[in-house]
């Protein structure tokens, strides 16, 4: 019989393991999101904790004030960057729709509106500047191809 099975069948050992884990959780303020089997499962950190099937730590708040501030700043920036990226994609979809319709004037107008939005995303660091240049270049070349077709 392996070690884990022996521990599971011995109630004193299982209870003491649970007690130790609860005491550790009370001291550190961290714990597992799901209950463990007799308190014998070990915490997994790093790569393993991000996987869906693994036990993961609860989300903890930083103790240092500067770290707390950084967390708040990161949340705000993430929301802002997500909105910028979404806005840029919306403008790109409008250009794509105009190109698909085959109307060159409408496509040019849509690109003229989308171009500053793409450049702004690059300036703010949401996308790389080369990606912005590549998108604008490819869209403009596709619009030019409409006239010749």
Secondary structure as the mmCIF struct_conf table of DSSP 4:
data_model
#
loop_
_struct_conf.conf_type_id
_struct_conf.id
_struct_conf.beg_label_comp_id
_struct_conf.beg_label_asym_id
_struct_conf.beg_label_seq_id
_struct_conf.end_label_comp_id
_struct_conf.end_label_asym_id
_struct_conf.end_label_seq_id
HELX_RH_AL_P HELX_RH_AL_P1 UNK A 3 UNK A 9
HELX_RH_AL_P HELX_RH_AL_P2 UNK A 11 UNK A 28
BEND BEND1 UNK A 29 UNK A 29
STRN STRN1 UNK A 32 UNK A 32
BEND BEND2 UNK A 33 UNK A 34
BEND BEND3 UNK A 37 UNK A 37
TURN_TY1_P TURN_TY1_P1 UNK A 38 UNK A 39
HELX_LH_PP_P HELX_LH_PP_P1 UNK A 41 UNK A 43
TURN_TY1_P TURN_TY1_P2 UNK A 46 UNK A 46
HELX_RH_AL_P HELX_RH_AL_P3 UNK A 47 UNK A 50
BEND BEND4 UNK A 51 UNK A 51
TURN_TY1_P TURN_TY1_P3 UNK A 52 UNK A 53
BEND BEND5 UNK A 54 UNK A 54
STRN STRN2 UNK A 57 UNK A 57
HELX_LH_PP_P HELX_LH_PP_P2 UNK A 58 UNK A 59
BEND BEND6 UNK A 63 UNK A 64
HELX_RH_AL_P HELX_RH_AL_P4 UNK A 65 UNK A 101
TURN_TY1_P TURN_TY1_P4 UNK A 102 UNK A 102
HELX_RH_AL_P HELX_RH_AL_P5 UNK A 104 UNK A 123
TURN_TY1_P TURN_TY1_P5 UNK A 124 UNK A 125
BEND BEND7 UNK A 126 UNK A 127
HELX_RH_AL_P HELX_RH_AL_P6 UNK A 129 UNK A 148
#
